[in-house]
Amino acid sequence: TALKTAVVHVEVGEFGGHEVSVWDLLHSQYIPEENRKELLELYEAGELTLEQVKTVVSTIVSRAAAERAE
């Protein structure tokens, strides 16, 4: 539930300029399924903090959106 309530401000893609939950970003088209599963497993195992997941997800979404823009 923490992933659903934690939000990230995203400046790219369809989310541009909005606050989006980490959960929604994880399940967006920008995060490949393998990455999503790995991040969720690491988070649930306590190996990643919520802040770390937010950072990783934001980075992946930003890079993916930039690549699509090119």
C-alpha positions as CSV (number, residue, x, y, z in Angstrom):
1,T,0.0,0.0,0.0
2,A,2.9,2.4,0.5
3,L,3.7,2.1,-3.2
4,K,0.1,3.2,-3.9
5,T,0.1,6.2,-1.6
6,A,3.7,7.5,-2.3
7,V,3.7,9.9,-5.2
8,V,6.4,11.2,-7.6
9,H,6.3,14.3,-9.6
10,V,6.9,13.3,-13.2
11,E,7.8,15.8,-16.0
12,V,7.8,13.5,-19.0
13,G,5.5,11.4,-21.2
14,E,1.8,11.1,-20.5
15,F,2.4,11.9,-16.9
16,G,4.1,15.2,-17.6
17,G,3.7,17.7,-14.8
18,H,1.6,15.4,-12.6
19,E,1.9,13.6,-9.3
20,V,1.7,9.9,-10.0
21,S,1.8,7.1,-7.5
22,V,4.8,4.8,-7.5
23,W,2.5,1.9,-8.1
24,D,1.0,3.5,-11.2
25,L,4.5,4.2,-12.6
26,L,5.6,0.7,-11.9
27,H,2.7,-0.6,-13.9
28,S,3.0,1.9,-16.7
29,Q,4.2,1.2,-20.2
30,Y,7.6,2.7,-19.3
31,I,8.6,-0.1,-16.9
32,P,9.4,-3.4,-18.5
33,E,7.7,-6.4,-16.7
34,E,11.1,-7.9,-15.7
35,N,12.2,-4.6,-14.1
36,R,8.8,-4.3,-12.3
37,K,9.0,-7.8,-10.9
38,E,12.6,-7.3,-9.8
39,L,11.9,-4.0,-8.1
40,L,8.8,-5.4,-6.3
41,E,10.7,-8.4,-5.1
42,L,13.6,-6.3,-3.8
43,Y,11.2,-3.9,-2.1
44,E,9.2,-6.6,-0.5
45,A,12.3,-8.3,0.7
46,G,13.4,-5.1,2.4
47,E,16.5,-4.7,0.2
48,L,15.1,-1.4,-1.3
49,T,13.5,1.4,0.6
50,L,10.5,3.3,-0.7
51,E,12.7,6.2,-1.5
52,Q,15.1,4.0,-3.5
53,V,12.1,2.5,-5.5
54,K,10.9,6.1,-6.2
55,T,14.3,7.1,-7.5
56,V,14.7,4.0,-9.7
57,V,11.2,4.2,-11.1
58,S,11.5,8.0,-11.8
59,T,14.8,7.4,-13.6
60,I,13.5,4.6,-15.7
61,V,10.4,6.5,-16.7
62,S,12.4,9.6,-17.6
63,R,14.9,7.7,-19.7
64,A,12.2,5.7,-21.5
65,A,10.2,8.9,-22.3
66,A,13.4,10.6,-23.5
67,E,14.2,7.7,-25.8
68,R,10.7,7.7,-27.3
69,A,10.9,11.5,-27.9
70,E,14.0,11.0,-30.0
